[in-house]
């Protein structure tokens, strides 16, 4: 096999190589220079395999960028996505490492954004959020740092807001039954006992019960 033509793509800063077997490889400038690639160069099997790996890496990066265009993703989510696309573990890790380096992936930022959304939109408590973040592959230290920034007042208010919606479906229940149902509901949402009791007290104070 040999290179029959090549061109430099300025937007991606890679060389586009076309081989005589009609394959096309996207090769970084540094690699092009390192191996002194040129037109009509015969490729050994070893060199072909090196260029093939760079092409797979280029494809994986493109796939990951497309995936990230839909919203924030954790490093684990990107790896899982690339795994489904049949990219090797080494390429998955290489892409994620590069994206972390350039700021395209930031698990701490992701954890904080995820927590804000779940508090505001889903009325989740810290226990549920912690569980969800672990599923996303977020490091325990990042989870702890994120949840420490959420005040007790915010948690009580979030639990209270969730309770208001729930209490309307319990109109025909006794006060004791309502309290039980609210406790079960907020426990499922991920709130601890003290926060649930504070939310219940607020419901009573505001005559929502």
Protein Blocks (a to p, Z undefined) as FASTA:
>chain_A
ZZfbdcddfklopacdddfkopacdddfklmmmnopaehiacdfklmmmmmmmmmmmmmm
mmmmmmmmnoccdfklmmmmmmmnopafklmmmmmmmmmmnopacfklmmmmmmmmmmmm
nopafklmmmmmmmnopafklmmmmmmmpcfklmmmmmmmmmmmmmmmmmmpcfklmmmm
mmmmmmmnopafklmmmmmmmmmmnopZZ
